[in-house]
């Protein structure tokens, strides 16, 4: 099964989206957006940029755990990953975003 986006409200009424893999695991989380239209633009940016390796910023947290950010053409972060146990696991996460990020399935849970 292919992945999908889930669009939802945060506790303070803002909007966010997550990208889920076919197994329903969250593989990318967005920032908070004040407008639903902005969150939808963020999804469109993931769809456009997720297959481009140069858009991935491979990072390491202060605790040594690897993670990544997906960036747009303007170098703004579109979404970030979870913390991974190893660089290999992080690279598999990137592969999953590349494989699922172009999906046009958006499950809208906003109110």
Secondary structure as a PSIPRED ss2 file (coil, helix, strand):
# PSIPRED VFORMAT (PSIPRED V4.0)

   1 X C   1.000  0.000  0.000
   2 X C   1.000  0.000  0.000
   3 X C   1.000  0.000  0.000
   4 X E   0.000  0.000  1.000
   5 X E   0.000  0.000  1.000
   6 X E   0.000  0.000  1.000
   7 X E   0.000  0.000  1.000
   8 X E   0.000  0.000  1.000
   9 X E   0.000  0.000  1.000
  10 X C   1.000  0.000  0.000
  11 X C   1.000  0.000  0.000
  12 X C   1.000  0.000  0.000
  13 X C   1.000  0.000  0.000
  14 X C   1.000  0.000  0.000
  15 X E   0.000  0.000  1.000
  16 X E   0.000  0.000  1.000
  17 X E   0.000  0.000  1.000
  18 X E   0.000  0.000  1.000
  19 X E   0.000  0.000  1.000
  20 X E   0.000  0.000  1.000
  21 X C   1.000  0.000  0.000
  22 X C   1.000  0.000  0.000
  23 X C   1.000  0.000  0.000
  24 X C   1.000  0.000  0.000
  25 X C   1.000  0.000  0.000
  26 X E   0.000  0.000  1.000
  27 X E   0.000  0.000  1.000
  28 X E   0.000  0.000  1.000
  29 X E   0.000  0.000  1.000
  30 X E   0.000  0.000  1.000
  31 X C   1.000  0.000  0.000
  32 X C   1.000  0.000  0.000
  33 X E   0.000  0.000  1.000
  34 X C   1.000  0.000  0.000
  35 X C   1.000  0.000  0.000
  36 X H   0.000  1.000  0.000
  37 X H   0.000  1.000  0.000
  38 X H   0.000  1.000  0.000
  39 X H   0.000  1.000  0.000
  40 X H   0.000  1.000  0.000
  41 X H   0.000  1.000  0.000
  42 X H   0.000  1.000  0.000
  43 X H   0.000  1.000  0.000
  44 X H   0.000  1.000  0.000
  45 X H   0.000  1.000  0.000
  46 X H   0.000  1.000  0.000
  47 X H   0.000  1.000  0.000
  48 X H   0.000  1.000  0.000
  49 X H   0.000  1.000  0.000
  50 X C   1.000  0.000  0.000
  51 X C   1.000  0.000  0.000
  52 X C   1.000  0.000  0.000
  53 X H   0.000  1.000  0.000
  54 X H   0.000  1.000  0.000
  55 X H   0.000  1.000  0.000
  56 X E   0.000  0.000  1.000
  57 X E   0.000  0.000  1.000
  58 X E   0.000  0.000  1.000
  59 X E   0.000  0.000  1.000
  60 X E   0.000  0.000  1.000
  61 X C   1.000  0.000  0.000
  62 X C   1.000  0.000  0.000
  63 X C   1.000  0.000  0.000
  64 X C   1.000  0.000  0.000
  65 X C   1.000  0.000  0.000
  66 X E   0.000  0.000  1.000
  67 X E   0.000  0.000  1.000
  68 X E   0.000  0.000  1.000
  69 X E   0.000  0.000  1.000
  70 X E   0.000  0.000  1.000
  71 X E   0.000  0.000  1.000
  72 X C   1.000  0.000  0.000
  73 X C   1.000  0.000  0.000
  74 X C   1.000  0.000  0.000
  75 X C   1.000  0.000  0.000
  76 X C   1.000  0.000  0.000
  77 X E   0.000  0.000  1.000
  78 X E   0.000  0.000  1.000
  79 X E   0.000  0.000  1.000
  80 X E   0.000  0.000  1.000
  81 X C   1.000  0.000  0.000
  82 X C   1.000  0.000  0.000
  83 X C   1.000  0.000  0.000
  84 X E   0.000  0.000  1.000
  85 X C   1.000  0.000  0.000
  86 X C   1.000  0.000  0.000
  87 X H   0.000  1.000  0.000
  88 X H   0.000  1.000  0.000
  89 X H   0.000  1.000  0.000
  90 X H   0.000  1.000  0.000
  91 X H   0.000  1.000  0.000
  92 X H   0.000  1.000  0.000
  93 X H   0.000  1.000  0.000
  94 X H   0.000  1.000  0.000
  95 X H   0.000  1.000  0.000
  96 X H   0.000  1.000  0.000
  97 X H   0.000  1.000  0.000
  98 X H   0.000  1.000  0.000
  99 X H   0.000  1.000  0.000
 100 X H   0.000  1.000  0.000
 101 X C   1.000  0.000  0.000
 102 X C   1.000  0.000  0.000
 103 X C   1.000  0.000  0.000
 104 X C   1.000  0.000  0.000
 105 X C   1.000  0.000  0.000
 106 X E   0.000  0.000  1.000
 107 X E   0.000  0.000  1.000
 108 X E   0.000  0.000  1.000
 109 X C   1.000  0.000  0.000
 110 X C   1.000  0.000  0.000
 111 X C   1.000  0.000  0.000
